[in-house]
């Protein structure tokens, strides 16, 4: 029994290295396409407008950028299928968005959003005023300081790209585990046969879910950092790649590497103008497209190295 489980363990572990590698056909190595399908999600939609600026909404800007990104990715990566979670002003819950991505068997999830910050509040002392206060059951006059208060748009600006929440690893593992059967089926017939000999609750499967989760994390983080590096190159302020402690549900619910791009602050008038401009939207799409191309090339190079190593 121990020998059978060990053999299954070895074969299943070997399957992880095969994800971006090759399978043999009559003795000739074949390179598997590492990035076949990208899911592009325009944040919010329909009645859910997201953040609001002076004259535009997050939902509107996200859709405009996502549609341009779809076209740019199609032109730059003709061998990759681009699937949109929405192409019109309609509402999908985050559950529906994740279902669309998972059912499409995407290899990468890119979510487009717009950021916002609360107005800056100001207070200025203008003198004293007399107010009535109750003391021992009687109303008496009292002089107190008087202030003038007002708000101005928050000066926050720049981009930031998120990956799944720092405390959501368990949820991510659960999603990876759900997609593990299909992943193993696609890797190798021998691995599939070994898996069929193991119990559904075998620790080997848990181990593989952990490895797949780590792979998704590493790939998501790498793409997020590349996106922010590319924003810096065109002169945008980068607030860096981040993990939100509270988490972003859809990022941990999709069974693939995933990033959410906050393209700018709609609460800042200058940023809102940029986000609504043709120039601004095209620059955003160019940055994301270039980062995805770098990401794809990296995966292909890694797969090539693996294939070369296997041929030795």
C-alpha positions as CSV (number, residue, x, y, z in Angstrom):
1,X,0.0,0.0,0.0
2,X,2.8,2.4,0.9
3,X,4.6,1.6,-2.4
4,X,1.4,2.3,-4.4
5,X,0.8,5.6,-2.6
6,X,4.4,6.6,-3.1
7,X,4.2,5.9,-6.8
8,X,1.0,8.0,-7.1
9,X,2.7,10.8,-5.1
10,X,5.7,10.8,-7.5
11,X,3.5,10.8,-10.6
12,X,1.2,13.5,-9.3
13,X,4.0,15.7,-8.2
14,X,5.6,15.3,-11.6
15,X,2.3,16.6,-13.0
16,X,2.9,20.1,-11.6
17,X,6.0,20.5,-13.7
18,X,4.1,19.4,-16.7
19,X,1.6,22.3,-16.6
20,X,3.7,24.5,-18.7
21,X,5.8,21.8,-20.3
22,X,5.4,19.4,-23.2
23,X,3.8,16.0,-23.8
24,X,5.4,13.5,-26.1
25,X,3.8,12.3,-29.4
26,X,5.7,9.6,-31.2
27,X,8.9,10.6,-29.5
28,X,8.6,14.3,-30.5
29,X,8.1,16.9,-27.8
30,X,5.1,19.2,-28.2
31,X,4.9,22.5,-26.4
32,X,1.6,23.1,-24.7
33,X,0.2,26.6,-25.1
34,X,0.7,28.2,-21.6
35,X,-1.8,31.1,-22.0
36,X,-4.9,30.1,-24.0
37,X,-7.7,32.2,-22.5
38,X,-7.8,35.5,-20.7
39,X,-10.9,36.7,-18.9
40,X,-11.3,40.5,-18.9
41,X,-13.7,41.8,-16.3
42,X,-15.1,45.4,-16.4
43,X,-15.9,46.2,-12.7
44,X,-19.4,47.0,-11.5
45,X,-22.2,47.6,-14.1
46,X,-25.9,48.2,-14.3
47,X,-27.4,49.5,-11.1
48,X,-24.0,49.1,-9.4
49,X,-22.2,52.2,-10.6
50,X,-19.3,51.9,-8.2
51,X,-17.5,55.1,-7.4
52,X,-18.8,58.4,-8.7
53,X,-16.9,61.4,-9.9
54,X,-18.0,64.9,-10.9
55,X,-19.5,63.7,-14.3
56,X,-18.7,60.0,-14.7
57,X,-18.9,56.7,-12.9
58,X,-16.6,53.8,-12.2
59,X,-18.8,51.4,-14.1
60,X,-18.8,53.5,-17.2
61,X,-15.0,54.0,-17.3
62,X,-14.3,50.4,-16.4
63,X,-16.4,49.2,-19.4
64,X,-14.8,51.7,-21.8
65,X,-11.3,50.6,-20.8
66,X,-12.1,46.9,-20.8
67,X,-13.6,47.0,-24.3
68,X,-10.4,48.8,-25.6
69,X,-8.3,46.3,-23.7
70,X,-10.2,43.4,-25.4
71,X,-9.3,44.7,-28.8
72,X,-5.7,45.5,-27.9
73,X,-5.1,42.1,-26.4
74,X,-6.7,40.4,-29.5
75,X,-4.3,42.3,-31.8
76,X,-1.2,41.7,-29.6
77,X,-2.0,38.1,-28.8
78,X,-3.8,36.6,-31.8
79,X,-3.3,33.0,-30.4
80,X,-5.1,33.8,-27.2
81,X,-8.9,33.9,-26.7
82,X,-10.2,37.0,-24.9
83,X,-13.5,36.5,-23.0
84,X,-15.4,39.4,-21.4
85,X,-17.5,39.1,-18.3
86,X,-19.6,41.9,-19.7
87,X,-19.6,44.0,-22.9
88,X,-22.6,46.3,-22.1
89,X,-23.9,48.2,-19.0
90,X,-25.3,45.2,-17.2
91,X,-24.9,43.9,-13.6
92,X,-23.2,40.6,-12.6
93,X,-22.6,39.7,-9.0
94,X,-19.1,38.8,-8.1
95,X,-20.3,35.2,-7.8
96,X,-21.5,35.3,-11.4
97,X,-18.2,36.9,-12.5
98,X,-16.3,34.1,-10.9
99,X,-18.6,31.5,-12.5
100,X,-18.1,33.0,-16.0
101,X,-14.3,32.9,-15.6
102,X,-14.2,29.4,-14.1
103,X,-16.7,27.9,-16.6
104,X,-14.7,29.4,-19.5
105,X,-11.6,27.7,-18.1
106,X,-9.6,30.9,-18.2
107,X,-5.8,30.9,-17.7
108,X,-5.7,34.5,-16.4
109,X,-8.3,36.9,-14.9
110,X,-7.8,40.7,-15.4
111,X,-10.3,42.9,-13.6
112,X,-10.5,46.7,-14.4
113,X,-11.6,49.1,-11.8
114,X,-11.4,52.8,-10.8
115,X,-10.3,54.0,-7.4
116,X,-11.8,56.7,-5.1
117,X,-10.9,58.5,-1.9
118,X,-13.1,60.4,0.5
119,X,-13.0,64.2,0.3
120,X,-10.4,66.0,2.3
121,X,-12.1,67.8,5.3
122,X,-11.0,71.2,6.5
123,X,-11.8,73.2,9.6
124,X,-10.9,76.8,10.4
125,X,-11.4,78.8,13.6
126,X,-13.6,81.9,12.9
127,X,-14.3,83.2,16.5
128,X,-16.7,82.5,19.3
129,X,-20.4,82.0,19.4
130,X,-23.0,81.8,22.2
131,X,-25.0,78.6,22.7
132,X,-27.5,77.4,25.2
133,X,-26.5,74.4,27.4
134,X,-28.4,72.8,30.3
135,X,-26.9,72.8,33.7
136,X,-28.6,71.5,36.8
137,X,-31.9,71.5,34.9
138,X,-31.5,75.1,33.7
139,X,-30.6,76.5,30.3
140,X,-27.6,78.9,30.5
141,X,-25.6,80.7,27.9
142,X,-22.1,79.7,27.1
143,X,-19.5,81.0,24.7
144,X,-17.8,78.3,22.6
145,X,-15.3,78.3,19.7
146,X,-16.9,78.5,16.3
147,X,-15.4,76.8,13.2
148,X,-16.0,76.9,9.5
149,X,-15.8,73.5,7.8
150,X,-15.6,72.5,4.1
151,X,-14.3,69.8,1.9
152,X,-12.1,69.6,-1.2
153,X,-11.5,66.7,-3.6
154,X,-9.0,64.3,-2.2
155,X,-5.6,64.7,-4.0
156,X,-4.9,61.0,-4.0
157,X,-3.9,59.8,-7.4
158,X,-2.1,56.9,-9.2
159,X,-2.6,53.3,-9.9
160,X,-2.4,50.1,-7.8
161,X,-2.8,46.5,-8.7
162,X,-4.2,43.9,-6.3
163,X,-4.0,40.2,-5.9
164,X,-6.1,38.1,-3.6
165,X,-6.3,39.0,0.1
166,X,-3.5,38.2,2.5
167,X,-5.8,36.2,4.8
168,X,-7.7,34.4,2.0
169,X,-5.2,31.5,1.3
170,X,-7.6,28.8,2.6
171,X,-10.4,30.0,0.3
172,X,-7.9,30.0,-2.6
173,X,-6.8,26.5,-1.8
174,X,-10.5,25.4,-1.8
175,X,-11.0,26.8,-5.3
176,X,-7.8,25.2,-6.5
177,X,-8.8,21.9,-5.1
178,X,-12.2,22.1,-7.0
179,X,-10.3,22.5,-10.3
180,X,-7.7,20.0,-9.6
181,X,-9.4,17.0,-11.2
182,X,-9.7,18.8,-14.5
183,X,-6.0,20.0,-14.2
184,X,-4.8,16.5,-13.6
185,X,-6.9,15.1,-16.4
186,X,-5.2,17.5,-18.8
187,X,-1.7,16.7,-17.8
188,X,-1.1,13.1,-18.5
189,X,-2.9,9.8,-18.9
190,X,-0.5,8.1,-16.5
191,X,-1.1,10.7,-13.9
192,X,-4.8,10.3,-14.3
193,X,-4.5,6.6,-13.8
194,X,-2.4,7.1,-10.7
195,X,-5.0,9.6,-9.4
196,X,-7.8,7.1,-9.9
197,X,-6.0,4.7,-7.6
198,X,-6.0,7.2,-4.7
199,X,-8.8,8.2,-2.4
200,X,-10.5,11.5,-3.0
201,X,-9.3,12.7,0.4
202,X,-5.7,11.4,-0.1
203,X,-3.2,13.9,1.3
204,X,-1.5,13.9,-2.1
205,X,-4.4,15.8,-3.5
206,X,-4.3,18.4,-0.7
207,X,-0.6,18.8,-1.4
208,X,-1.2,19.5,-5.1
209,X,-3.9,22.0,-4.3
210,X,-1.3,23.8,-2.1
211,X,1.2,23.8,-4.9
212,X,-1.3,25.1,-7.4
213,X,-2.3,27.8,-5.0
214,X,1.3,28.9,-4.6
215,X,1.7,28.9,-8.3
216,X,-1.4,31.1,-8.8
217,X,-0.1,33.5,-6.1
218,X,3.4,33.7,-7.6
219,X,2.1,34.3,-11.1
220,X,-0.5,36.9,-9.9
221,X,2.1,38.8,-7.9
222,X,4.5,38.8,-10.8
223,X,1.9,40.2,-13.2
224,X,0.7,42.8,-10.7
225,X,4.3,44.0,-10.2
226,X,4.9,44.1,-13.9
227,X,1.8,46.2,-14.5
228,X,2.8,48.7,-11.9
229,X,6.4,48.9,-13.4
230,X,4.9,49.6,-16.8
231,X,2.7,52.4,-15.3
232,X,5.8,54.0,-13.8
233,X,7.5,53.9,-17.2
234,X,4.8,56.1,-18.8
235,X,4.9,58.6,-16.0
236,X,2.0,57.5,-13.9
237,X,2.2,57.5,-10.1
238,X,2.3,53.9,-8.9
239,X,0.9,52.9,-5.5
240,X,2.5,49.5,-6.1
241,X,1.2,45.9,-6.3
242,X,-0.8,45.1,-3.1
243,X,-2.8,42.6,-1.1
244,X,-5.9,44.1,0.5
245,X,-6.2,42.6,4.0
246,X,-10.0,42.5,3.7
247,X,-9.6,40.7,0.5
248,X,-11.3,41.1,-2.9
249,X,-13.7,38.2,-3.2
250,X,-13.6,37.6,-6.9
251,X,-9.8,37.3,-7.0
252,X,-9.8,34.3,-4.6
253,X,-12.9,32.7,-6.3
254,X,-11.4,32.3,-9.7
255,X,-9.4,29.2,-10.4
256,X,-6.5,30.9,-12.2
257,X,-4.0,33.7,-11.6
258,X,-5.9,37.0,-11.1
259,X,-5.2,40.7,-10.8
260,X,-7.4,43.7,-10.2
261,X,-6.1,47.0,-11.7
262,X,-7.2,50.3,-10.1
263,X,-6.5,52.6,-13.0
264,X,-6.8,55.9,-11.2
265,X,-8.8,58.0,-8.8
266,X,-12.1,59.2,-10.1
267,X,-12.3,61.4,-6.9
268,X,-9.4,63.5,-8.2
269,X,-10.7,65.9,-10.9
270,X,-7.4,65.7,-12.9
271,X,-7.5,61.9,-12.7
272,X,-11.1,61.8,-13.7
273,X,-10.4,63.8,-16.8
274,X,-7.5,61.4,-17.6
275,X,-9.6,58.3,-17.0
276,X,-12.3,59.6,-19.4
277,X,-9.9,60.7,-22.1
278,X,-9.1,58.6,-25.2
279,X,-5.4,59.1,-24.5
280,X,-5.7,58.0,-20.9
281,X,-7.7,54.9,-21.7
282,X,-5.4,53.8,-24.5
283,X,-2.3,54.3,-22.2
284,X,-3.9,52.1,-19.6
285,X,-4.7,49.4,-22.1
286,X,-1.2,49.6,-23.6
287,X,0.3,49.2,-20.1
288,X,-1.8,46.1,-19.3
289,X,-1.3,44.6,-22.7
290,X,2.5,45.0,-22.5
291,X,2.5,43.5,-19.0
292,X,0.5,40.5,-20.1
293,X,2.8,40.0,-23.1
294,X,5.8,40.0,-20.7
295,X,3.9,37.6,-18.4
296,X,3.1,35.3,-21.4
297,X,6.7,35.3,-22.6
298,X,7.9,34.5,-19.1
299,X,5.6,31.5,-18.9
300,X,6.7,30.3,-22.4
301,X,10.4,30.7,-21.5
302,X,9.9,28.8,-18.3
303,X,8.1,26.0,-20.2
304,X,10.9,25.9,-22.7
305,X,13.5,25.5,-20.0
306,X,11.5,22.7,-18.5
307,X,11.1,21.0,-21.8
308,X,14.8,21.3,-22.5
309,X,15.6,19.9,-19.0
310,X,13.3,16.9,-19.6
311,X,15.0,16.2,-22.9
312,X,18.4,15.9,-21.2
